[in-house]
């Protein structure tokens, strides 16, 4: 009789995939950042961060440079104790998770050695395919089909509906505030699917540091703040700081009240199933005439001023 897998997820996105596949009973270890679904917090954490709690964005950026992007460590003793048969990890970004080479070195010292699964999506299509990759790796390929079909149906509904929009706004998605970074990888493609035009980011490539001169010159109609790893309240702190900059009030998006602050960690930073929630959120921001706004203020708010954000109309969340 085949033994069930023992899965360790070193990525919050991979943890979400495991739960979406209904394989959570096989999940024996997760990262310290795995917080969705809430049951993920009941699993043993096998990583830690070198970033002090409460660090501002500039400090975090400095730590990234100081540590050459290596901000996380894995607990080798915990991995040995949990005896995983599969470890889900990635090569995509050393800033976002334990670097792949460190994970591989630890895995080589485990007995028996687990299967190391590298998840490295660069587009929304790649993210959907990674769900099939995880299901295949843990010996349950049949579990991926209904999950993938449901996500693809939602993506197609946005693609078709966005063609009915009255315009295609020029957008920048900011992944970081200090210094400013425009979003890359899957986000520019999501903007296009949702009926917008990403003015600075490029699909399928890393996010890029940009200057405020570039941001101003882009003549942006919408700014979406989706700061990596941050929720709405934490992101609002950074946007209030941005609003003190002299360039800020010159942005068309600011003048027209089209600055949106989102839960970047939940809906844009993690390449998992909730990116489709993020896609739906973007479609509602860009084209409320086609996609009525149904998000809550835990998902996104319209930013009015440095003094007080104007909260989006609360509605049911997904």
Secondary structure, DSSP 4 states (H G I P E B T S, - for coil): -PPPP-EEESSHHHHHHHHHTT-GGGEEEE-TT--SSGGGGGSEE-EEESSPTT--HHHHHHHHHHTTT--EEE-HHHHHHHT-SEEEE-SS-TTTSS-HHHHHHHHHHSSSPPEEEE----SHHHHHHHHHHHHHHTT-GGGHHHHHHHHHHHHHHHHHHHTT-S---EEEEEEETTTTEE--TTHHHHHHHTT-EESS--TTS--EE--HHHHHHT--SEEEE--TT--HHHHHHHHHHHTTSTTGGG-HHHHTT-EEEE-HIIIIIS-STTHHHHHHHHHHHH-TTTS-----TTTEEE---SS--BPPPP----
